[in-house]
Amino acid sequence: MIFATYSTFQQMHGRKSSQQELVGRLRPCSRDSVISLCSFVGIVLKLWDADPFDLAHYDHLISCAFDWLRGDWYRLAARFSEPEFVFHRRQLLLITKLAILHCDEMGIDAWKLPPGYFGTILLMANDHFHYEVPAGAAAEELNKVKRLFAKLIPVAEGTGSRAEYKLVRSRLMLKHASQLRDHPRFIDIKSEFRTAKGISVDDYEALCFGLFAKCATLSLEDLQRGASAFTFSEKSFHSTAVDTQSVSLFLEDIAAAPSQLSARIRAKDHGANDFTELRRRPLISTSGGYLPADILFAVEKFESGPYWAINDISKKMGDRLRIFWGAVFEAYMNDLFRDCLDQSGALFVTDPRRIDDPSRQICDALILQEDSLVLLEYKANMFRAETKYSGNFNGIVEEIEKKLVRDREGPKKKKRGVEQLADAVAQLFGDRNEVVVAGLDLRAVTRVYPLLVTLDAIGGCLLISRLLNRYFSGFIDGREFSGTRVMPLLCTDVQSIEEISGCFRSMGLARFIDHWLSKDPNFMATLTAFTVPGLVGHRNERVAREWRKLSSEISARLFP
């Protein structure tokens, strides 16, 4: 696992810049030129992608942003064994947000600034993403973990992603949603979305996909035209088969003028890491057309646009949706495991229940393979911007406890993922002679692996397993499970499972977890942090298959 850091003004000049200094340096520039320049850098480096960017492209941008002396240093630093980079997604989003808040429409063209000026802006922006530990703060290990974890959440979200995984997952979850008509909280997602937005889900998805594909496939020759290469107008979408009214409604939902964004950001902003309004409206309406603030945010509109549109209908509908979406996510995860474990020799059991009390679920699913048992809990909870981005570590930890450990509100304390898994271990292995689940013989099991999978990217954040395992250890402390070793609880996000699931037929999930623990005995890292030889050559055929199908269907819809 290689860690990369970002270069800062403080590191170069020996003091941390103030936000007032950063804004003062940015303010003379015209708003639209700053927005388009940040968009350009993100597109050139493909910062939405999880793969490393092209260092030749990086070197060129460094040469444009810095004087030769600093430029030479930053080009060299990018090639260290633990590299140090200038550009990253959160930095560009922060500069975009500050330009919306503080720059006028008229001003200096940021594209024509001399080398060094914009580079200093980039470095100053990088000074403002970490939170200082207050003097006198408690120094015990758990307190340190909580504080560091709170800092790492926006870091995890700010890294690139696999767009194809997000798009495929979204399409399949909508498919599962439509098949759950017998669920007591069933919602017709497509019907409710059309009522709320006036546009079909299929057209909305197609236009999001088209926007992403256009930006993701721009060549260097295209980008030499500058901002015009990635500036859109409503007419840009009229070449598709989507009717003009649907295009207008799509842009109404996905785009906003800087003045609108400024007002909404000023009304509610949780600090340098909070890009909620840009995530809601990833196209910015400028005098020259629509500019993409961030390509991955456009992908996320495909992924979560229908969910939030229905959530915002009313509080009652939002509460109903959260219950239903948990069932949808469970159906999606079960389908994923069922497909990837096929022909692996593993026994996959969904919704295991007690033979003596069918109303009691043991866990969401389990995987029995040889002498190993993996217990699974899936959580579709979303986490609030206020707790994720404010730097208030107590707030995020309290929300995690409520949604992933135990909900203490109300007269009854409700078990959540971590405590549910501890309870599952106790039920299954409290008495080795008792058959708890019909047809499930656990006498050969010597190792049990509790695994929590989240839909929210927070599950893929560094240190979350270390944090949650402390709660899990507390729940099982003092209990004896004869002949069985209970492994530490680990947590991951859905995309990490998707990325590694291609090797399940050859090595199984339990062996993959063993590899994780052997490389990371202190539970600091994430499921995909360490290269596994068994994963080489085992691409996720399910995702590849569904990606081809999705691409073909959307292409046919846009250009029949």
C-alpha positions as CSV (number, residue, x, y, z in Angstrom):
1,M,0.0,0.0,0.0
2,I,1.4,3.4,-1.0
3,F,0.3,6.6,0.7
4,A,0.4,9.9,-1.2
5,T,0.2,13.3,0.4
6,Y,-0.5,16.7,-1.1
7,S,1.8,19.7,-1.1
8,T,0.9,22.8,1.0
9,F,1.7,26.4,1.3
10,Q,2.7,25.8,4.9
11,Q,5.2,23.2,3.9
12,M,6.8,25.5,1.3
13,H,6.7,28.7,3.3
14,G,6.8,27.7,6.9
15,R,3.4,29.0,7.9
16,K,-0.2,28.1,7.3
17,S,-2.1,30.5,5.0
18,S,-5.4,31.9,6.2
19,Q,-8.6,31.6,4.3
20,Q,-8.6,35.4,4.1
21,E,-5.3,35.3,2.3
22,L,-6.5,32.6,-0.1
23,V,-9.7,34.5,-0.9
24,G,-7.7,37.7,-1.3
25,R,-5.5,36.1,-3.9
26,L,-8.4,34.5,-5.7
27,R,-10.8,37.5,-5.6
28,P,-9.2,39.5,-8.5
29,C,-9.9,36.6,-10.9
30,S,-13.1,36.4,-12.9
31,R,-15.4,33.8,-11.4
32,D,-16.1,31.8,-14.6
33,S,-12.4,31.6,-15.6
34,V,-11.5,30.1,-12.2
35,I,-14.4,27.6,-12.4
36,S,-13.4,26.5,-16.0
37,L,-9.7,26.3,-15.1
38,C,-10.5,24.0,-12.1
39,S,-12.7,21.9,-14.3
40,F,-10.0,21.7,-17.0
41,V,-7.4,20.4,-14.5
42,G,-9.8,17.7,-13.2
43,I,-10.6,16.5,-16.7
44,V,-6.9,16.5,-17.9
45,L,-5.8,14.5,-14.9
46,K,-9.0,12.4,-14.8
47,L,-9.3,13.0,-11.1
48,W,-12.6,11.2,-11.0
49,D,-10.8,7.9,-11.8
50,A,-9.3,5.6,-9.2
51,D,-6.3,4.8,-11.4
52,P,-3.1,7.0,-11.2
53,F,-3.0,9.9,-13.5
54,D,-0.6,10.4,-16.4
55,L,2.6,12.1,-15.0
56,A,3.3,13.7,-18.4
57,H,0.0,15.6,-18.1
58,Y,0.7,16.4,-14.5
59,D,4.1,17.8,-15.4
60,H,2.6,20.0,-18.0
61,L,0.1,21.5,-15.6
62,I,2.8,22.0,-13.0
63,S,4.8,24.0,-15.6
64,C,1.7,26.2,-16.2
65,A,0.9,26.8,-12.6
66,F,4.4,27.4,-11.1
67,D,7.7,29.2,-11.7
68,W,10.5,26.9,-12.9
69,L,12.1,26.4,-9.5
70,R,9.0,25.4,-7.6
71,G,7.8,23.5,-10.7
72,D,11.0,21.3,-10.8
73,W,10.5,20.4,-7.1
74,Y,6.9,19.4,-7.5
75,R,7.6,17.3,-10.6
76,L,10.3,15.5,-8.6
77,A,8.1,15.1,-5.5
78,A,5.5,13.3,-7.6
79,R,8.0,10.6,-8.3
80,F,9.0,9.8,-4.7
81,S,8.3,6.3,-3.4
82,E,5.6,7.9,-1.2
83,P,4.7,10.7,-3.7
84,E,3.6,14.2,-2.9
85,F,1.1,15.8,-5.3
86,V,-0.2,19.4,-5.8
87,F,-3.5,18.7,-7.5
88,H,-6.4,16.7,-6.1
89,R,-10.2,16.8,-6.3
90,R,-11.1,18.4,-3.0
91,Q,-8.6,21.2,-3.7
92,L,-10.2,22.1,-7.0
93,L,-13.7,21.9,-5.6
94,L,-12.7,24.2,-2.7
95,I,-11.3,26.7,-5.1
96,T,-14.4,26.4,-7.3
97,K,-16.6,27.0,-4.2
98,L,-14.6,30.0,-3.1
99,A,-14.7,31.5,-6.6
100,I,-18.5,31.1,-6.5
101,L,-18.7,32.9,-3.1
102,H,-16.1,35.6,-3.6
103,C,-15.2,36.3,-7.3
104,D,-17.0,38.7,-9.6
105,E,-18.2,37.9,-13.0
106,M,-15.6,40.4,-14.4
107,G,-12.0,40.1,-13.5
108,I,-8.6,38.8,-14.5
109,D,-8.7,35.7,-16.7
110,A,-7.3,32.9,-14.5
111,W,-6.1,31.1,-17.7
112,K,-3.7,34.0,-18.4
113,L,-2.1,34.3,-15.0
114,P,1.7,34.2,-14.9
115,P,3.3,31.0,-13.7
116,G,3.4,31.0,-9.9
117,Y,0.2,33.0,-9.1
118,F,-2.3,30.2,-9.5
119,G,0.2,27.7,-8.1
120,T,0.2,29.6,-4.9
121,I,-3.6,29.5,-4.8
122,L,-3.4,25.7,-5.2
123,L,-1.0,25.4,-2.3
124,M,-3.0,27.7,-0.1
125,A,-6.1,25.7,-0.7
126,N,-4.3,22.6,0.4
127,D,-3.7,24.2,3.8
128,H,-7.3,24.1,4.7
129,F,-8.3,20.4,4.7
130,H,-7.1,19.2,8.1
131,Y,-8.4,20.1,11.5
132,E,-6.1,21.1,14.4
133,V,-6.3,19.0,17.5
134,P,-7.2,21.4,20.3
135,A,-4.7,22.0,23.1
136,G,-5.4,19.7,26.1
137,A,-7.4,17.2,24.0
138,A,-7.5,13.7,25.5
139,A,-4.6,11.6,24.2
140,E,-5.9,8.0,24.8
141,E,-5.7,5.7,21.8
142,L,-9.5,5.6,21.1
143,N,-9.7,9.4,21.1
144,K,-6.9,9.6,18.6
145,V,-8.6,7.0,16.4
146,K,-11.8,8.9,16.4
147,R,-10.2,12.2,15.6
148,L,-8.0,10.8,12.8
149,F,-11.0,8.9,11.4
150,A,-13.0,12.1,11.2
151,K,-10.2,13.7,9.1
152,L,-10.0,10.7,6.8
153,I,-13.7,10.5,5.8
154,P,-13.5,13.5,3.3
155,V,-10.1,12.2,2.1
156,A,-11.7,8.8,1.2
157,E,-14.6,10.5,-0.6
158,G,-12.2,12.9,-2.4
159,T,-10.2,10.1,-4.0
160,G,-11.3,8.9,-7.5
161,S,-13.7,6.0,-8.0
162,R,-14.7,3.4,-10.5
163,A,-17.5,5.1,-12.4
164,E,-18.6,1.9,-14.1
165,Y,-19.2,0.3,-10.7
166,K,-21.4,3.2,-9.5
167,L,-23.4,3.2,-12.8
168,V,-23.9,-0.6,-12.9
169,R,-24.8,-0.7,-9.2
170,S,-27.4,2.0,-9.6
171,R,-29.0,0.3,-12.6
172,L,-29.1,-3.1,-10.8
173,M,-30.5,-1.6,-7.6
174,L,-33.4,0.0,-9.5
175,K,-34.0,-3.3,-11.1
176,H,-34.2,-5.0,-7.6
177,A,-36.4,-2.2,-6.4
178,S,-39.0,-2.9,-9.1
179,Q,-39.0,-6.6,-8.1
180,L,-39.8,-6.0,-4.4
181,R,-43.5,-5.2,-4.9
182,D,-44.4,-7.5,-2.0
183,H,-42.3,-5.4,0.5
184,P,-44.5,-3.6,3.0
185,R,-42.7,-0.3,2.3
186,F,-42.5,-0.8,-1.5
187,I,-42.1,2.4,-3.6
188,D,-42.4,2.6,-7.3
189,I,-39.2,4.5,-7.8
190,K,-39.6,5.2,-11.5
191,S,-43.2,6.4,-11.1
192,E,-42.5,8.6,-8.1
193,F,-39.4,10.1,-9.8
194,R,-41.4,11.1,-12.9
195,T,-44.1,12.7,-10.7
196,A,-41.4,14.6,-8.7
197,K,-39.2,15.7,-11.6
198,G,-41.4,15.5,-14.7
199,I,-38.8,13.3,-16.5
200,S,-38.4,9.6,-16.7
201,V,-35.6,7.8,-14.8
202,D,-34.4,6.3,-18.1
203,D,-34.0,9.7,-19.8
204,Y,-32.4,11.2,-16.7
205,E,-29.9,8.3,-16.5
206,A,-29.2,8.5,-20.2
207,L,-28.4,12.3,-20.1
208,C,-26.2,11.8,-17.0
209,F,-24.3,9.0,-18.8
210,G,-23.9,11.1,-21.9
211,L,-22.5,14.0,-19.9
212,F,-20.0,11.7,-18.2
213,A,-19.0,9.9,-21.4
214,K,-18.4,13.2,-23.3
215,C,-16.1,14.6,-20.6
216,A,-14.4,11.2,-19.9
217,T,-13.5,10.7,-23.6
218,L,-12.1,14.2,-24.4
219,S,-8.7,13.9,-26.1
220,L,-5.8,16.2,-25.5
221,E,-6.4,17.6,-29.0
222,D,-10.0,18.4,-27.8
223,L,-8.7,20.0,-24.6
224,Q,-6.3,22.3,-26.5
225,R,-9.4,24.3,-27.4
226,G,-9.7,25.2,-23.7
227,A,-12.9,25.6,-21.8
228,S,-15.0,25.4,-25.0
229,A,-14.2,21.7,-25.2
230,F,-16.2,20.9,-22.1
231,T,-18.7,23.8,-22.0
232,F,-22.3,22.6,-22.7
233,S,-25.4,24.4,-23.8
234,E,-29.0,23.0,-23.9
235,K,-28.5,22.5,-27.6
236,S,-25.6,20.2,-26.9
237,F,-28.2,17.6,-25.7
238,H,-30.6,18.2,-28.7
239,S,-28.6,15.8,-30.9
240,T,-29.9,13.0,-28.7
241,A,-33.3,11.4,-29.0
242,V,-34.4,12.7,-25.7
243,D,-37.2,15.3,-26.1
244,T,-36.4,19.0,-25.5
245,Q,-38.7,19.3,-22.5
246,S,-37.0,16.4,-20.7
247,V,-33.6,18.0,-21.5
248,S,-34.8,21.3,-19.9
249,L,-36.1,19.4,-16.9
250,F,-32.8,17.5,-16.6
251,L,-30.7,20.8,-16.7
252,E,-33.1,22.4,-14.2
253,D,-32.3,19.6,-11.7
254,I,-28.6,19.2,-12.4
255,A,-27.5,22.8,-13.0
256,A,-27.5,26.1,-11.1
257,A,-26.2,29.6,-11.6
258,P,-23.4,30.8,-9.4
259,S,-25.7,33.2,-7.6
260,Q,-28.0,30.3,-6.6
261,L,-25.1,28.2,-5.5
262,S,-23.6,31.1,-3.5
263,A,-26.9,31.7,-1.6
264,R,-27.3,28.0,-0.8
265,I,-23.7,27.6,0.3
266,R,-23.9,30.7,2.6
267,A,-27.1,29.4,4.1
268,K,-25.5,26.0,5.1
269,D,-21.8,25.2,4.8
270,H,-19.8,22.9,7.0
271,G,-16.3,23.9,6.1
272,A,-13.6,23.3,3.5
273,N,-14.6,19.7,2.9
274,D,-18.3,20.3,2.3
275,F,-19.3,20.3,-1.4
276,T,-22.9,19.4,-0.9
277,E,-24.3,22.1,-3.2
278,L,-21.8,21.3,-6.0
279,R,-22.7,17.6,-5.6
280,R,-26.4,18.5,-5.9
281,R,-25.8,20.7,-8.9
282,P,-22.6,19.5,-10.7
283,L,-23.2,21.7,-13.7
284,I,-22.6,25.4,-13.2
285,S,-24.4,27.8,-15.4
286,T,-22.0,30.5,-16.6
287,S,-22.1,33.2,-19.2
288,G,-20.5,30.9,-21.7
289,G,-22.7,27.8,-21.0
290,Y,-22.8,24.9,-18.5
291,L,-19.4,23.9,-16.9
292,P,-19.0,20.6,-15.0
293,A,-17.7,21.3,-11.5
294,D,-16.8,17.7,-11.1
295,I,-17.3,14.7,-13.4
296,L,-17.7,12.2,-10.6
297,F,-20.6,14.3,-9.2
298,A,-22.4,13.9,-12.5
299,V,-21.9,10.1,-12.2
300,E,-23.3,10.4,-8.6
301,K,-26.5,12.1,-10.0
302,F,-27.0,9.0,-12.1
303,E,-26.4,6.9,-9.0
304,S,-28.4,8.7,-6.4
305,G,-30.5,11.3,-8.2
306,P,-33.7,9.2,-8.0
307,Y,-33.1,8.4,-4.4
308,W,-32.8,12.0,-3.3
309,A,-35.6,13.2,-5.5
310,I,-38.0,10.8,-3.7
311,N,-36.5,11.4,-0.3
312,D,-37.3,15.1,-0.7
313,I,-41.0,14.6,-1.5
314,S,-41.9,14.6,2.2
315,K,-40.6,13.4,5.5
316,K,-43.0,10.5,5.5
317,M,-41.8,9.4,2.1
318,G,-38.2,9.8,3.1
319,D,-38.7,7.6,6.2
320,R,-40.4,5.0,4.1
321,L,-37.7,5.2,1.4
322,R,-34.9,4.5,3.9
323,I,-36.6,1.3,5.1
324,F,-37.3,0.2,1.6
325,W,-33.8,1.1,0.3
326,G,-32.3,-1.2,3.0
327,A,-34.2,-4.1,1.5
328,V,-33.1,-3.1,-2.0
329,F,-29.5,-3.0,-1.0
330,E,-29.8,-6.4,0.7
331,A,-31.3,-7.8,-2.5
332,Y,-28.4,-6.3,-4.5
333,M,-25.7,-7.6,-2.2
334,N,-27.2,-11.1,-2.1
335,D,-27.4,-11.2,-5.9
336,L,-23.8,-10.0,-6.1
337,F,-22.5,-12.8,-3.8
338,R,-24.7,-15.4,-5.3
339,D,-23.3,-14.7,-8.8
340,C,-19.6,-14.4,-7.7
341,L,-19.7,-17.5,-5.4
342,D,-21.2,-19.7,-8.1
343,Q,-19.0,-22.8,-8.7
344,S,-16.8,-21.8,-5.7
345,G,-18.0,-24.7,-3.5
346,A,-19.2,-22.3,-0.9
347,L,-22.7,-22.5,0.7
348,F,-24.3,-19.0,0.5
349,V,-27.4,-18.6,2.8
350,T,-29.5,-15.5,2.7
351,D,-31.7,-14.3,5.5
352,P,-30.8,-17.2,7.9
353,R,-33.3,-17.6,10.7
354,R,-33.6,-19.6,13.9
355,I,-35.2,-23.0,13.5
356,D,-37.0,-22.5,16.9
357,D,-38.1,-18.9,16.2
358,P,-38.4,-18.0,12.5
359,S,-39.1,-14.4,13.4
360,R,-35.5,-13.9,14.5
361,Q,-33.0,-13.3,11.8
362,I,-29.4,-14.4,12.6
363,C,-27.8,-11.9,10.1
364,D,-28.4,-10.7,6.6
365,A,-26.4,-13.6,5.0
366,L,-23.6,-16.0,5.6
367,I,-21.0,-17.9,3.6
368,L,-19.9,-21.3,4.7
369,Q,-16.8,-22.6,2.9
370,E,-14.8,-25.5,4.3
371,D,-13.9,-24.6,7.9
372,S,-14.6,-20.9,7.6
373,L,-17.8,-19.0,8.1
374,V,-18.3,-15.3,7.0
375,L,-21.3,-13.5,8.7
376,L,-22.6,-10.6,6.7
377,E,-24.6,-7.5,7.6
378,Y,-25.5,-4.9,5.0
379,K,-26.2,-1.2,5.8
380,A,-27.7,1.3,3.4
381,N,-27.6,4.2,5.8
382,M,-26.5,7.6,4.5
383,F,-24.5,9.9,6.7
384,R,-25.2,13.6,7.1
385,A,-22.9,16.3,5.6
386,E,-22.8,18.1,8.9
387,T,-21.2,15.2,10.6
388,K,-19.0,14.1,7.8
389,Y,-17.4,17.4,6.8
390,S,-17.5,19.7,9.8
391,G,-14.5,18.1,11.6
392,N,-16.6,17.4,14.6
393,F,-15.3,14.0,15.4
394,N,-17.8,13.5,18.3
395,G,-20.7,14.1,15.8
396,I,-19.6,11.6,13.2
397,V,-18.8,9.0,15.9
398,E,-22.2,9.4,17.5
399,E,-23.9,9.0,14.1
400,I,-21.8,5.9,13.4
401,E,-22.8,4.4,16.7
402,K,-26.5,5.1,16.0
403,K,-26.5,3.7,12.5
404,L,-23.8,1.0,12.6
405,V,-23.5,-0.1,16.3
406,R,-26.6,0.4,18.4
407,D,-29.5,2.9,18.2
408,R,-30.0,4.1,21.7
409,E,-33.0,6.4,21.0
410,G,-36.5,5.6,22.1
411,P,-37.5,3.2,24.9
412,K,-36.0,0.2,23.1
413,K,-32.3,0.0,22.3
414,K,-32.1,-1.4,18.7
415,K,-29.1,-3.4,17.6
416,R,-27.3,-2.3,14.5
417,G,-24.7,-3.9,12.3
418,V,-21.8,-4.4,14.8
419,E,-24.0,-5.6,17.6
420,Q,-26.1,-7.7,15.2
421,L,-22.9,-9.5,14.1
422,A,-21.8,-10.1,17.7
423,D,-25.3,-11.5,18.5
424,A,-25.1,-13.7,15.4
425,V,-21.8,-15.2,16.7
426,A,-23.4,-15.8,20.1
427,Q,-26.5,-17.5,18.6
428,L,-24.6,-19.7,16.3
429,F,-21.7,-20.8,18.6
430,G,-23.0,-20.4,22.1
431,D,-23.8,-24.1,22.1
432,R,-21.9,-26.1,19.5
433,N,-24.3,-29.1,19.9
434,E,-27.4,-27.0,19.0
435,V,-28.6,-26.7,15.4
436,V,-29.7,-23.1,15.1
437,V,-30.5,-22.8,11.4
438,A,-32.2,-25.6,9.5
439,G,-29.8,-27.5,7.3
440,L,-26.7,-25.6,8.4
441,D,-24.0,-27.8,9.9
442,L,-21.3,-25.7,11.6
443,R,-19.5,-28.5,13.4
444,A,-16.4,-28.2,11.1
445,V,-16.2,-24.4,11.5
446,T,-13.0,-23.2,13.2
447,R,-12.9,-19.6,12.2
448,V,-15.7,-17.0,12.0
449,Y,-15.3,-13.7,10.1
450,P,-17.8,-10.9,10.9
451,L,-18.1,-8.5,8.0
452,L,-20.1,-5.3,7.8
453,V,-20.8,-3.8,4.3
454,T,-22.0,-0.3,3.8
455,L,-23.6,1.4,0.8
456,D,-22.1,4.7,1.9
457,A,-18.4,5.2,1.0
458,I,-17.7,5.7,4.7
459,G,-17.4,1.9,5.0
460,G,-14.3,2.1,2.8
461,C,-12.5,4.7,5.0
462,L,-9.2,4.1,6.7
463,L,-9.6,3.3,10.4
464,I,-13.3,2.4,10.3
465,S,-12.6,-1.3,11.0
466,R,-10.3,-0.3,13.9
467,L,-13.0,1.9,15.4
468,L,-15.9,-0.5,15.0
469,N,-13.9,-3.5,16.2
470,R,-13.6,-1.9,19.6
471,Y,-17.3,-2.0,19.9
472,F,-17.5,-5.6,18.6
473,S,-14.8,-6.7,21.1
474,G,-16.8,-5.2,23.9
475,F,-19.9,-7.1,22.9
476,I,-18.2,-10.5,22.8
477,D,-15.7,-10.0,25.6
478,G,-15.8,-12.8,28.1
479,R,-17.8,-15.2,26.0
480,E,-16.5,-18.6,25.2
481,F,-16.9,-20.2,21.8
482,S,-15.4,-23.6,22.1
483,G,-13.4,-24.8,19.1
484,T,-14.0,-21.6,17.1
485,R,-11.9,-18.6,16.7
486,V,-13.8,-15.4,16.2
487,M,-11.9,-13.1,13.9
488,P,-11.9,-9.3,14.3
489,L,-14.9,-7.5,12.8
490,L,-14.0,-5.7,9.6
491,C,-16.0,-3.1,7.7
492,T,-15.9,-2.2,4.0
493,D,-18.0,-0.4,1.4
494,V,-19.9,-2.0,-1.4
495,Q,-17.5,-0.9,-4.1
496,S,-14.6,-2.7,-2.5
497,I,-16.6,-5.9,-2.4
498,E,-17.4,-5.4,-6.1
499,E,-13.8,-4.9,-7.0
500,I,-12.5,-8.0,-5.3
501,S,-15.5,-10.3,-6.0
502,G,-14.0,-11.5,-9.3
503,C,-11.6,-13.7,-7.4
504,F,-14.1,-15.4,-5.1
505,R,-14.4,-18.5,-7.3
506,S,-10.6,-19.1,-6.9
507,M,-9.9,-18.0,-3.3
508,G,-13.1,-17.3,-1.5
509,L,-14.0,-14.3,0.7
510,A,-12.6,-15.8,3.9
511,R,-9.2,-16.3,2.4
512,F,-9.2,-12.8,1.1
513,I,-10.0,-11.5,4.6
514,D,-7.2,-13.6,6.0
515,H,-4.8,-11.9,3.5
516,W,-6.2,-8.5,4.6
517,L,-5.6,-9.3,8.3
518,S,-2.1,-10.7,7.6
519,K,-1.1,-7.4,6.0
520,D,-3.0,-5.2,8.3
521,P,-3.1,-6.7,11.8
522,N,-4.1,-3.4,13.4
523,F,-7.1,-2.9,11.1
524,M,-5.9,0.5,9.8
525,A,-6.4,0.1,6.1
526,T,-9.2,-1.0,3.7
527,L,-10.2,-4.1,1.9
528,T,-8.5,-3.2,-1.4
529,A,-5.4,-1.6,0.1
530,F,-3.1,-4.6,-0.5
531,T,-2.5,-6.4,-3.7
532,V,-3.7,-10.0,-3.7
533,P,-2.0,-12.4,-6.2
534,G,-5.2,-14.3,-6.6
535,L,-7.0,-11.2,-7.8
536,V,-4.7,-10.7,-10.8
537,G,-6.4,-11.9,-14.0
538,H,-9.8,-12.2,-12.2
539,R,-11.7,-9.2,-13.4
540,N,-15.3,-8.8,-12.2
541,E,-17.1,-10.4,-15.1
542,R,-20.5,-9.5,-13.6
543,V,-19.7,-5.8,-13.7
544,A,-18.1,-6.1,-17.2
545,R,-21.2,-7.8,-18.5
546,E,-23.6,-5.4,-17.0
547,W,-21.5,-2.4,-18.1
548,R,-21.6,-3.6,-21.7
549,K,-25.4,-4.0,-21.4
550,L,-25.9,-0.6,-19.8
551,S,-23.7,1.2,-22.3
552,S,-25.5,-0.5,-25.2
553,E,-29.0,0.3,-23.8
554,I,-28.2,4.0,-23.1
555,S,-26.5,4.5,-26.5
556,A,-29.6,3.1,-28.2
557,R,-31.8,5.4,-26.1
558,L,-29.7,8.5,-26.9
559,F,-29.0,7.7,-30.6
560,P,-31.5,5.1,-31.8
